[in-house]
Structure formats: structure tokens, C-alpha cells
Amino acid sequence: MSILKLVEYSIFIGKADPELSQIISQDNYSKIAILVDENTRQHCLPVLLKNIEIEHSIIEIPAGEQHKNLSSCRHIWEEMMLQGMDRHSLLLNLGGGVIGDMGGFCAATYMRGIDFVQIPTTLLAQVDASIGGKLGIDFNLVKNSIGLFKNPKAVFVNPVFLQTLPESEIWSGFAEVFKHALIADADLWHDLQKVTSLSALDWQPLLARSLRIKKQVVEIDPYEKGLRKALNFGHTIGHAVESFSFSADKPLLHGEAVAIGIVCESWLSNKEGGLSQKSLEQIAAFVKKRYPSFSFQEKDFPRIMEFMKKDKKNRDGRINFTFIPEVGKVEWDQYCEEEIIRESLRYYLSI
């Protein structure tokens, strides 16, 4: 087990049952609830409770990004009230990014804020969503458009939960791992290109290596005023494509959409930001080999662009991007005209 210490909380990587028990007991919480969906209740809750004895209640929501909305928040808040949770209660968020984002949001707003602990069970949540205090929900199909910043009491990243996931979910999370490499660690990117199978990976050191990148970024810029925007690489187009996929009733996993966004924004980095053609081709080949293709057409571009225009990172009506001028380096607050953005979508379709 390894520990990454931030200013306000720590990230425990590996098996850390005693540390979780200590956090739960030391603050003498009046009530403890565990937020789950039907999948984590079946597959992950027994793992969590195997070595930890706590008096708790369960709040369950349906699984899936389509349920990351105000209706689900209302259900969570109602359950918290019905169970008598007060300002001295604790919420344990056991699940992927949806559980962590929405559970944290509900905890941070319930009675003006109660403590919460993130226990991410997907690779995507373990390397990205559970770290850094960004909480929120989707509104009108726009990703994470309602939310706030609030740090958890602690984060527990246990690779054992990855054994409960289908391979597609792990590859989805892997998109955030190789994104971290592209923006900050050329050596890690070199190593990741050798990964063709997930079954042989030693997850704990890889998780620690990826998480150190995000830790360094969020410590320097906790409220996304500068450097933290580096983490948005691939997400301006990725979020728009993800929202489009839901509106078209052919939903993508978040990491699958981000992988598309990384290809498109690498192309923009090549055309506008100095990324070499060789690096662009390596990134495109990496994604093509490991992620399913997503079919859309030129007639869908206006809809995708409309989602992009609603992105919370935009300023003065201009669509905001993060570029990589070379692997391991990053530039944020980059702006492109709509036609060149469409060209990046055409590039993805061409490969």
C-alpha cells in the first residue's frame, strides 16, 4: 500500500482497510451511508465490508451516466433525510465516476455539507474522477455543467475492484492514464505503447505513477485557473462526442469518447500547436488499435459542435482547447475556428 498526501486529504493506493476504519471511527459520525448502484452493490460492497465492520445504511441509484442528473440527486437527498442523516454524518461513495461525482455533490450540498469518502471501483474513477475535488452532475445533456469544488475526507484506490469490471470499462479508464502520460510524462507514454493486454499489468505501481501526475496538477491549481486545464486534453471534443452519443441513443463509455477527443485534439495540436506528425500518427494508431470505432457522419457535425459550444471551459463564445506541442508538454487556453475543429472530426473518421 502506498499513500499520496495532498494538503487536505490523502490517497491510499492498495489494500487499506485499517486506514479506512480509522477515518470512520476517529470522527464519531452520527450516521454512515454507503452510496452504490446495482452493480457495485452486488460486486463491490461485499469486498468492502469483508474486513471492515461499520454500522451503515445503503442508498442505491441506477447505474449509468444517463442517471447522473437532478432526479437522482433528489433521490439521494430524500434517502439521506429518511435515514436521519445530519451534519455529522458520513457518505461513502462506492462506485465509478458517476457515483463519485454525484455522491460527492450531494454530500457537499446536503445541510451545507457533510463529509464524504471516495472509494472508486473503476479504473476511470481511480485515476481521474475521484481525485481533485471536482463534483457535479450533467444537465440538459451537457457534461458536469452543475457542480462545485469540495475535497473528500480521503480517497481509497484499491486495484482489487478492477477484477469486477468488463474489459471495455478498464480500457475506458485507460484513456485517462495515457492522457496523463501525453500531457506530463513522455517516458510513461513510451511504456504504455507496449501495453496490448490488460491482464498482465501490475496495477498498483501504474496507478501510483498516473495519480502522481494528477496530484501534482491539482495541488498547484485546485480550482482550474491555469495548470489544471492541462487535464482537459481530449475532453473538449470528447465530452461533445459523448453527449452526442447519448442523444443519438448509441452511448459511448466516457473513456471511449475521451480517446476520440484525444485523437482530434492531437490533430489540432499538430496543425495549430507544433505536435510532430510522427507523434500524431503514434497517438492515432494507439487509439485505433485499442478502442472501438464510433460511427457518425458529416451531417452530425452541427449537433456535436452545439454540445462543444456549451462546454463550461469556453470563454466569450470561443471553444477552449488544451494542446500538446510535444508529448509530455502542454498548453492550455487555445482557441480554434469552427472549420478546423470540423477538420479534426474528419481526421478521426478517416482513420
C-alpha positions as CSV (number, residue, x, y, z in Angstrom):
1,M,0.0,0.0,0.0
2,S,1.3,3.5,-0.9
3,I,0.0,6.9,0.2
4,L,-0.1,10.2,-1.8
5,K,-0.6,13.1,0.6
6,L,-2.4,16.2,-0.5
7,V,-2.9,19.3,1.6
8,E,-6.4,18.4,2.8
9,Y,-6.6,14.6,2.3
10,S,-4.7,11.5,1.3
11,I,-5.0,9.0,-1.5
12,F,-4.4,5.4,-0.3
13,I,-3.4,3.1,-3.1
14,G,-3.8,-0.6,-2.4
15,K,-5.4,-2.6,0.4
16,A,-6.0,0.0,3.2
17,D,-8.8,-1.4,5.4
18,P,-7.2,-0.3,8.7
19,E,-6.8,3.3,7.4
20,L,-10.4,3.4,6.3
21,S,-11.6,2.0,9.6
22,Q,-9.6,4.6,11.4
23,I,-11.0,7.5,9.4
24,I,-14.5,6.2,10.0
25,S,-14.0,5.8,13.8
26,Q,-12.0,8.8,14.6
27,D,-14.7,11.4,13.9
28,N,-17.5,9.6,15.7
29,Y,-20.0,10.0,12.9
30,S,-23.7,10.0,13.8
31,K,-24.7,8.1,10.7
32,I,-22.9,6.4,7.8
33,A,-24.4,5.7,4.5
34,I,-22.9,3.9,1.5
35,L,-23.9,5.1,-2.0
36,V,-24.0,2.3,-4.6
37,D,-25.5,1.3,-7.9
38,E,-26.9,-2.1,-8.6
39,N,-23.5,-3.3,-9.9
40,T,-21.3,-2.1,-7.1
41,R,-23.9,-3.3,-4.6
42,Q,-23.6,-6.8,-6.0
43,H,-19.9,-6.9,-6.8
44,C,-18.0,-4.4,-4.7
45,L,-19.9,-3.9,-1.5
46,P,-19.1,-7.4,-0.2
47,V,-15.4,-6.8,-0.9
48,L,-15.6,-3.5,1.0
49,L,-17.4,-5.0,4.0
50,K,-15.3,-8.2,4.2
51,N,-12.7,-6.7,6.5
52,I,-14.5,-3.6,7.8
53,E,-17.2,-3.6,10.4
54,I,-19.4,-0.5,10.3
55,E,-22.9,0.3,11.1
56,H,-24.3,1.7,7.9
57,S,-27.3,2.1,5.6
58,I,-27.4,1.8,1.8
59,I,-28.5,4.3,-0.8
60,E,-28.8,2.8,-4.2
61,I,-29.2,4.6,-7.6
62,P,-29.3,3.1,-11.1
63,A,-26.0,2.6,-12.9
64,G,-25.0,4.7,-15.9
65,E,-24.1,8.2,-17.0
66,Q,-27.7,8.9,-18.1
67,H,-28.7,8.9,-14.4
68,K,-26.2,11.5,-13.3
69,N,-28.8,14.1,-13.0
70,L,-31.0,16.2,-10.7
71,S,-33.6,13.4,-10.4
72,S,-31.0,11.0,-9.0
73,C,-29.8,13.8,-6.6
74,R,-33.3,14.2,-5.3
75,H,-33.5,10.5,-4.6
76,I,-30.2,10.6,-2.7
77,W,-31.1,13.7,-0.7
78,E,-34.5,12.2,0.2
79,E,-32.9,8.9,1.3
80,M,-30.4,10.9,3.5
81,M,-33.2,12.7,5.2
82,L,-35.3,9.5,5.6
83,Q,-32.3,7.8,7.2
84,G,-31.9,10.7,9.7
85,M,-28.5,11.8,8.4
86,D,-27.4,15.1,10.0
87,R,-24.4,17.4,9.6
88,H,-22.3,15.0,11.5
89,S,-22.9,12.1,9.1
90,L,-20.6,10.5,6.5
91,L,-21.3,9.3,3.0
92,L,-19.1,6.6,1.4
93,N,-19.2,6.7,-2.4
94,L,-18.6,3.2,-3.7
95,G,-18.5,3.1,-7.4
96,G,-17.3,4.7,-10.6
97,G,-17.2,8.3,-11.7
98,V,-20.9,8.8,-11.7
99,I,-21.2,7.6,-8.0
100,G,-18.2,9.8,-7.0
101,D,-19.2,12.9,-8.8
102,M,-22.8,12.8,-7.8
103,G,-22.4,11.4,-4.4
104,G,-19.8,14.0,-3.6
105,F,-22.1,16.7,-5.0
106,C,-25.0,15.5,-2.9
107,A,-22.8,15.3,0.3
108,A,-21.3,18.7,-0.3
109,T,-24.7,20.3,-0.6
110,Y,-26.7,18.4,2.0
111,M,-27.2,20.5,5.1
112,R,-24.5,22.8,3.7
113,G,-22.0,20.0,3.5
114,I,-21.2,16.7,5.2
115,D,-18.0,14.6,5.0
116,F,-17.6,12.0,2.2
117,V,-15.0,9.4,1.3
118,Q,-14.4,8.3,-2.3
119,I,-13.9,4.6,-2.9
120,P,-13.6,4.4,-6.7
121,T,-14.2,1.0,-8.2
122,T,-13.5,1.7,-11.9
123,L,-10.1,2.5,-13.4
124,L,-11.5,5.7,-14.8
125,A,-12.6,6.9,-11.3
126,Q,-9.4,5.6,-9.7
127,V,-7.0,7.6,-11.9
128,D,-9.2,10.7,-12.6
129,A,-12.7,11.3,-11.3
130,S,-12.2,10.7,-7.6
131,I,-9.1,13.0,-7.4
132,G,-9.1,16.7,-7.1
133,G,-12.5,17.7,-5.6
134,K,-14.5,18.3,-8.8
135,L,-18.1,17.3,-8.2
136,G,-21.2,17.6,-10.2
137,I,-23.9,16.3,-12.5
138,D,-25.0,16.6,-16.1
139,F,-27.8,19.0,-17.1
140,N,-29.6,19.1,-20.4
141,L,-27.1,16.5,-21.7
142,V,-24.2,18.9,-21.0
143,K,-21.5,17.1,-19.0
144,N,-20.8,18.2,-15.5
145,S,-22.5,21.6,-16.1
146,I,-23.8,21.8,-12.5
147,G,-21.3,21.3,-9.7
148,L,-18.7,22.7,-7.3
149,F,-15.3,22.0,-5.8
150,K,-15.1,20.2,-2.5
151,N,-12.4,17.8,-1.3
152,P,-13.2,14.4,0.2
153,K,-12.1,13.2,3.6
154,A,-10.0,10.6,1.8
155,V,-9.7,8.5,-1.3
156,F,-9.2,4.8,-1.3
157,V,-7.9,3.3,-4.6
158,N,-7.9,-0.5,-4.4
159,P,-6.9,-2.4,-7.6
160,V,-8.9,-5.4,-6.4
161,F,-12.1,-3.7,-7.6
162,L,-10.8,-3.8,-11.2
163,Q,-11.4,-7.6,-11.1
164,T,-15.1,-6.9,-11.1
165,L,-15.0,-4.9,-14.4
166,P,-15.5,-5.9,-18.0
167,E,-12.5,-5.3,-20.2
168,S,-14.2,-2.4,-22.0
169,E,-14.6,-0.5,-18.7
170,I,-10.9,-0.9,-18.0
171,W,-9.9,0.3,-21.4
172,S,-12.2,3.3,-20.8
173,G,-10.3,4.2,-17.7
174,F,-7.0,3.6,-19.5
175,A,-7.8,6.6,-21.7
176,E,-7.2,8.9,-18.7
177,V,-3.9,7.0,-17.9
178,F,-2.5,7.6,-21.3
179,K,-3.8,11.2,-21.3
180,H,-1.8,11.8,-18.2
181,A,1.3,10.5,-20.0
182,L,0.7,12.6,-23.1
183,I,0.5,15.9,-21.1
184,A,3.2,15.3,-18.5
185,D,5.3,12.1,-18.8
186,A,6.9,11.1,-22.1
187,D,8.6,8.1,-20.5
188,L,5.2,6.8,-19.3
189,W,3.8,7.3,-22.8
190,H,6.7,5.2,-24.2
191,D,6.0,2.4,-21.7
192,L,2.2,2.4,-22.3
193,Q,2.6,1.9,-26.0
194,K,3.9,-1.6,-25.2
195,V,0.6,-2.5,-23.4
196,T,-1.6,-4.7,-25.6
197,S,-3.2,-6.8,-22.9
198,L,-4.6,-5.6,-19.6
199,S,-4.5,-9.0,-17.8
200,A,-0.7,-8.9,-17.2
201,L,-0.5,-5.4,-15.8
202,D,0.8,-4.7,-12.3
203,W,-1.8,-2.1,-11.4
204,Q,-0.6,-0.7,-8.1
205,P,2.6,1.0,-9.4
206,L,0.9,2.1,-12.6
207,L,-2.0,3.7,-10.6
208,A,0.6,5.4,-8.4
209,R,2.5,6.7,-11.4
210,S,-0.6,8.1,-13.1
211,L,-2.0,9.5,-9.9
212,R,1.2,11.4,-9.0
213,I,0.7,13.4,-12.2
214,K,-2.8,14.4,-11.3
215,K,-1.8,15.1,-7.7
216,Q,0.9,17.5,-8.8
217,V,-1.5,19.3,-11.1
218,V,-4.4,19.7,-8.6
219,E,-2.2,20.8,-5.8
220,I,-0.7,23.6,-7.8
221,D,-4.1,24.7,-9.3
222,P,-7.1,23.3,-7.2
223,Y,-9.7,25.5,-8.9
224,E,-8.7,25.2,-12.5
225,K,-7.4,28.7,-13.1
226,G,-4.3,27.7,-15.0
227,L,-2.3,24.4,-15.0
228,R,-5.2,22.2,-14.1
229,K,-6.7,23.0,-17.5
230,A,-4.0,20.7,-18.8
231,L,-6.1,17.8,-17.6
232,N,-8.8,18.8,-20.1
233,F,-6.7,17.5,-23.1
234,G,-9.1,15.4,-25.2
235,H,-12.1,16.5,-23.2
236,T,-13.5,19.4,-25.2
237,I,-14.2,17.2,-28.2
238,G,-14.5,14.1,-26.1
239,H,-17.3,15.5,-23.9
240,A,-19.2,16.8,-27.0
241,V,-18.9,13.4,-28.8
242,E,-20.0,11.7,-25.6
243,S,-23.1,13.9,-25.2
244,F,-23.9,13.4,-28.9
245,S,-23.6,9.6,-28.4
246,F,-26.3,9.7,-25.7
247,S,-28.6,12.0,-27.8
248,A,-28.2,9.6,-30.7
249,D,-29.1,6.6,-28.4
250,K,-25.7,4.9,-29.0
251,P,-23.9,5.8,-25.8
252,L,-20.1,5.7,-25.5
253,L,-18.2,5.0,-22.4
254,H,-16.5,8.1,-21.1
255,G,-13.0,6.9,-21.9
256,E,-14.0,5.8,-25.3
257,A,-15.2,9.3,-26.0
258,V,-12.1,10.9,-24.5
259,A,-10.0,8.6,-26.7
260,I,-11.8,10.1,-29.7
261,G,-11.2,13.6,-28.3
262,I,-7.5,12.8,-27.8
263,V,-7.1,11.9,-31.5
264,C,-9.0,15.0,-32.6
265,E,-7.2,17.3,-30.3
266,S,-3.8,15.7,-31.2
267,W,-4.6,16.6,-34.8
268,L,-5.4,20.2,-33.7
269,S,-2.1,20.2,-31.8
270,N,-0.3,19.1,-34.9
271,K,-2.0,21.8,-37.1
272,E,-2.0,24.6,-34.6
273,G,0.4,23.8,-31.8
274,G,3.5,22.2,-33.1
275,L,3.0,18.5,-32.4
276,S,5.0,16.4,-34.8
277,Q,3.4,14.3,-37.5
278,K,5.1,11.2,-36.1
279,S,3.6,11.8,-32.6
280,L,0.2,12.4,-34.1
281,E,0.3,9.1,-36.0
282,Q,1.5,7.2,-32.9
283,I,-1.4,8.5,-30.9
284,A,-3.9,7.8,-33.6
285,A,-2.6,4.3,-34.1
286,F,-2.6,3.7,-30.3
287,V,-6.3,4.6,-30.1
288,K,-7.3,2.8,-33.3
289,K,-5.7,-0.5,-32.1
290,R,-7.3,-0.4,-28.6
291,Y,-10.7,1.3,-28.9
292,P,-13.8,0.6,-30.9
293,S,-14.6,3.0,-33.7
294,F,-17.6,5.3,-33.3
295,S,-19.6,6.0,-36.4
296,F,-21.0,9.4,-37.1
297,Q,-21.4,11.4,-40.3
298,E,-20.8,14.9,-41.6
299,K,-24.4,15.8,-41.0
300,D,-23.9,15.1,-37.3
301,F,-21.1,17.8,-37.0
302,P,-23.5,20.7,-36.2
303,R,-25.0,18.7,-33.3
304,I,-21.6,17.9,-32.0
305,M,-20.5,21.5,-32.4
306,E,-23.5,22.7,-30.4
307,F,-22.5,20.5,-27.5
308,M,-19.0,21.8,-27.8
309,K,-20.2,25.4,-27.6
310,K,-21.9,24.7,-24.3
311,D,-18.7,23.4,-22.7
312,K,-18.0,25.1,-19.4
313,K,-14.4,25.7,-20.3
314,N,-15.3,28.2,-23.1
315,R,-14.8,31.9,-22.9
316,D,-16.6,34.7,-24.7
317,G,-18.2,32.3,-27.1
318,R,-14.9,30.7,-28.2
319,I,-14.3,27.0,-27.9
320,N,-11.4,26.3,-25.5
321,F,-8.8,23.6,-26.0
322,T,-5.7,22.1,-24.5
323,F,-2.9,21.3,-26.9
324,I,0.3,19.2,-26.6
325,P,3.1,20.8,-28.6
326,E,5.1,17.7,-27.9
327,V,4.5,14.6,-25.8
328,G,4.9,15.4,-22.2
329,K,4.3,19.1,-22.7
330,V,1.1,21.0,-22.6
331,E,-0.5,24.4,-23.5
332,W,-4.0,25.4,-22.3
333,D,-6.4,28.2,-23.3
334,Q,-6.0,27.5,-27.0
335,Y,-8.8,28.5,-29.4
336,C,-9.8,27.3,-32.8
337,E,-12.1,28.3,-35.6
338,E,-15.1,26.0,-36.1
339,E,-13.9,24.8,-39.6
340,I,-10.6,23.5,-38.3
341,I,-12.5,21.7,-35.5
342,R,-14.7,20.1,-38.1
343,E,-11.5,19.0,-39.9
344,S,-10.3,17.3,-36.8
345,L,-13.5,15.3,-36.7
346,R,-13.0,14.4,-40.3
347,Y,-9.5,13.2,-39.4
348,Y,-10.9,10.8,-36.8
349,L,-13.4,9.4,-39.3
350,S,-10.6,9.0,-41.8
351,I,-8.6,6.7,-39.6
